[in-house]
């Protein structure tokens, strides 16, 4: 318009790249089949929420825990707390009680170029490890957020509105939230609440019943 073009300009999805250039940012879309050892977490960033894929591999070894993907100190501590919880519940979970001596665990968060930290992925990492050790897949269309204690209690986290919006954008249909975050649900737009199933939990046992494929 500054160059004296006349007439209206019709901007559509088909021609918007002509005016703004190539797309610079891409969001995850949750697709594919249920997988063993793969869970979807939710993260808060300065530009909104995002999904967080967490993978666990169980390897022959001597109990080494490997964490990759630029995890910050808080997330590393969350992973270790989750392992301790699993050790205390191994028999109930149907896991070999000596797994921490005879198996190596590798927990990885892809997109390692971006540092990740914060107390919100504890339940996601713990569920990923349990799925890998039991060989029971996790539902693909489900995401979760929350911190975990050594007793398996799920603690509240921040950024609920942004995280649920990110889950909805990625095609997630069920989101597991800490029970203590119930008041934050009101901040989620009503049209999103109608399209996504929110499950409030207080313990990891409740998460496993909801997340693992029966």
C-alpha positions, 0 to 999 in steps of 0.5 A: 500500500505504501508503494501506491498499490491500489485496490483491496488485498485479500490475504488467505491461508493459501497466499499468506506466505507471499506476504510474511515469508516461509513459516518459521515455527512449527508445533507438534501434532500427536500422531501414530500408534500407542507406544511403550515407554513414550509419554507426552508431557506439557511444558510452560514457556515464555511464549505459551505452552508446549508439548514435551515428548519423553522416551525411556529405553530399558537396556541390559546393564548394572543400574545406570540412569542416563538422562539426555536432552538438556534436562535442567537440575530440577527435571533430573531430580524429578527423574531420580525421585520417580525411579525411587518410587518405582523401586518402592512399588516394583512388586505391585507394578509387576516389575522385577525388584532388581531392575535397578541393579540389572537394567540401565535406564535411558530417559530422553527428551527430543529437541535437545537444543532447547534447555528444559527445566521446571517441576512439572514433568515428574509424573510424565517421566515416571509413567514413561519408565513404568511403561518401558519396564512393564512393556505396557503402551501409553495412550497416544492421545493423552498428555499429563503434567504434575510433580511427584513425591517419593510416595507417589503423590501428585503435586500442583504445577503452574501454567495450566491454561497454557499447557492445556491450550498446547495439548488441544493444539497438538490433538490431545483429547485427554489431559491429566492434571493434579487435583490441587490445580482444579481451580485453574481450570476456570482460566481455560477457554470454555470452547477448549474445555468442551473439546478436551477431557480433563482428569484430576488426580492425587496419586500416580496410581490414578495416572497409571490406571488412566494412561496405560493401555489396558 
